[in-house]
Amino acid sequence: MKPQIKDAFIITGATGSIGQEIALALARTKKPIILACRNQQKAEALKARIIDETSNKNIFFIPLLLEDKDSIANFAKRLAEDEISVYALVNNAGVMKRRYETNKDGQEMTFAVNYIGTLLFTFAVMPFIVKNGHIVFTTSVTRRLYMPSSIELNENRERFTQLGTYGRSKSALTHFAMSMANCYKDYRINCVDPGIVDSNMITMRRWYDPVADVIFRPFINSPRNGAIPALKAITLKSSGNIITRRLVRPIPYDMYDVAHNHLIASTRDLLLALGADI
């Protein structure tokens, strides 16, 4: 008989800098931890580290490629087969692609992972989340640079830029989280902003990286500090907030904003076309 996994924490991108800190902290609660990430070798190494440092042996790895809807479907199938219930889903994974590339459905990869895939995965996992369980979306300070009117779901090659596409994907995610928090009252849905964190994510792979490392990197957050907003989010009893290290504040939500509503409607249509159960 397979052991039942109850009230688990799912962490996407768990092998990344912030993801590891989130996983380690949550493992100390002794609840089951599911590492949802693409690299099995890194996941197994993290699993061994978590068990060693926390003595929590309820650490599991389920492979996940957010740009691949079949991988997302297989993850949900595994939750069903193993009768796993989820206390909190921490959507931590994200990418910032330097060059334009697409997934097998023709979606630009940064949007495919950070926005479309993250939402597909969230809706796939929602049936397994306990009532009043938590859904956490990781946004970015770059979201502030882009209003809904500037966002298109299909970033083409001409429109693509490394930082711009990333910022638009995070702005879109924040706006959709607003809508979800307003619609799905059985879940506690919040966004977290880890700030600028000392991780591979901020390595732009440009000529100025060494200069930025000397001038900029010493003043940014450590991965441990970057994990704090996500850990705070799963203690809140309210929805619709953006959480930073020091602040919890409601997400600005304008239900009458035409561009916002167009983004939400277009996203829902795309998710439905991709098979999401919304």
N, C-alpha and C positions, 0 to 999 in steps of 0.2 A: 504494500500500500504506500503510495507516494505521500510524503509529508505535505500538509497544507501550509501555504504561506499566507499569513494574515497580516493586514495593516502594514504592508511593505512600503518602503520609500523607493521610487524609481527615479534615477538620476541619469539624464542623457548627457553625453559628453563627459562621462565620469572620469576618464583618464586624463582630461585636460587639467591645467593648473588649478583653476577654481573648483572644477568637478571633484578632484581628489580631496580637497579640503572639506567640501560639503559632505562627501561620502564618509570621510573619517569622523566628522562631527556627528553625523546622524547615526553611524554605527555604534557610537557610545550609548545610544538609547536602548541598545540591545534588540531593536526591531529589525526585521529582515530588510536587507538592502539589495536592490537589483541594479546592477551596473549595465546601462543600456548604451552600448558604444560599438564602434566598428572594428576595433583592433583586439582580437582575442588574446594575443600575447601580452599586450599592455594591460588588458583587463585582468588576466590571471595573475600578473605581477601585483597589481593593485589589490586584488582580492587577498593575496597572501599577506601583503603589508597591513591591510585593515584587520585581518584576523590576528596577526601578531601584535598590533598596537592596541586593539580594543577587546580582544578575546571574544568577539562576536563572530560565531561561526556561520551565522545565517546570511552569508554573502553569496549572491548569485550573479551570473553573467548571462545576458541574453543579447545576441548580436542585433545591431540596429544600424541601418543606413537610412538617414532621414530623406535623402533625395530619391529613394527607391520605394514606391508604394507597395511593392510586393514584400519587401523587408518589413515594412510597417504592419502589413496584414499578418505576416508570419509571427511577429512579436505578439500581436493581439491573440492569435491562435494559441500561442504558448501560454498566455495568461489564462485562457479559457480551459485548456487541457489540464493545467496544473492547479486549477481552482484558486488562483491567486487574487486576493483582495488588496487594494491599494489605499494607503492613508494619504500619501502625497506624491504628486508627480512634479518633479523639478526639471523644467525644460531649460537645461543649462547649455546644451550643445549649440555651436554656431561656427560659421566660417566667414572669412573675408578673402575671397579669391582675388589674386592679383590679375589674372587674365580671364577673358570671357570664355566660358565653357558651359555646356548644357548637359542635363541628365537625359535619360532615354525617352522622356516625354517631351523633350525640347524646351524645358524650362531652364532659364539661367541658374547656375548652380548656387550662388549665394542666396537668391530668393527661394530656390528649391529646398534648401536646408533650413534657413533661418525663419522662413515664413510659411510657405506652403506645406513643406514636410512636417514642420513643428505642429501646425494646426491639424493636419491629417492624423498625426500620431496622437495628439491630445484627444481628438474625437474617438479614435480607436480605443484609447485607454479609459475614457470616461465611464463606460458601463461597469468597470471593475473598481472604480473609486467609491469608497464608503460615503454615506451621506454626511455632509459637512466636511468632507475631505478637501484637500488643498490642491490647487493647480497653480504653479508658479511659472511665469514667463520671464526670461532674462532679456531685458532691453539694453539700451546703450545711450550714453549722453549724446551720441551722434544723431539720435532721433529728433533732437530739437532743431536740427538744420533743415528738416524736410516736412512740409505740410502735406495732408492727404492729396491735395490738388497736384502735387508733383510726383505721385506714385502711380506707376503702371505695373500690373502684375507680370507682364512679359517684358522683361528688360532685354532689349535687343543689343547687338554688338555696338551700334553707334552711340547708344545711350550709356553703356556700361562704363563705370570707373570704379576702381578698387574701393575707395572710401565712400563715394557717393552711393553706389549700389548697396553697400553694407548699411549705411545710414538709413536709406529708404526702406530696406527690409525691416529694420528695427522700429522705425516709425510706424510702418504698416502693422507690425506685430502688436505694438502698444495700442493702436486704435482698435484692432480686433479684440484685444483683451478687454478694453472698455466695454465693447458690445457684449462679450460673453459674460462679464460680471453683472451686467444689467439683465441678461436673459436667463442665466442658469443659476437659480437661487439655491440649489441644493449643494453647491460647491463654493468654496472660498477661493476666489480667483484674483490674483494680484500679480503685478509686475515688480521686478527688482532691477535696480541699476547698480551694478558693482563698482561703478566708476572706472577709471583707467587703471588697469591692473598689469603688473609686471608679468607678462606671459608672452608666448609666441604669437598671440593674436596681434600684438602691436608692432611686430616686426614686419615692416612693409616690403622687405626685400628690395630696397632701393639704395642708391649710392650714399644717401644721408643717414642710413641706419646707425653706423658707428658714432656719428656726431650726436644723434638723438639719444643713444645709449649713455653717453657721457653727460649730456646736459639735462635730459628729460627723465630718464628711467629712475634716477635716485629719488624723485619726488612723487612717484606714483604708488598706488596701493600694492601691498603684497597680496598673493593669492589668498592667504588666510583672511585678510581684511575684506577682500573681494567676495568671500563666501558669506560674510555676515548678513547682508540683506536677504539672501535666500533662506538662511536659518531663522531670521526674524519673521519672514513671511509665513512660515508654517506654524507660527504661534498666534497669528492674528485670527480674530473671530469675524472680521469684516472683509468685504471684497471691494475691488475697484480702486486699489491704492498703488502708488509707486513708492517703493521702499529703498532707501539708501542706508548707508551706515548710521546716519544720525537722524533721519527724518522718515516719517510715514505720512504721506499726504495723498488726498484723493486724486485720481487721474483726471485731468481736465476733460470733461465729456460734454460735447455740444451735439445733442441729438438732432438739432435742426441744421447742422452743417451739411450742405449738399455734397461736398467732396468726400467727407467722412462716410456718409450714407452710401454713396456710390462705391467707395472702396469696400465697405462691408458687404453690400449686395453682390458685387463682382466676385469677391472672394468666396462667398457662400455658393455661388453658381459654379465656380471652378472646383471647389471641394466636392460638391455633389457630383459633378461630372467625373471626378476621380474616384468616386465610390464611397465618399464619407457618409456616415449615418449621422446627420445633423438634426 
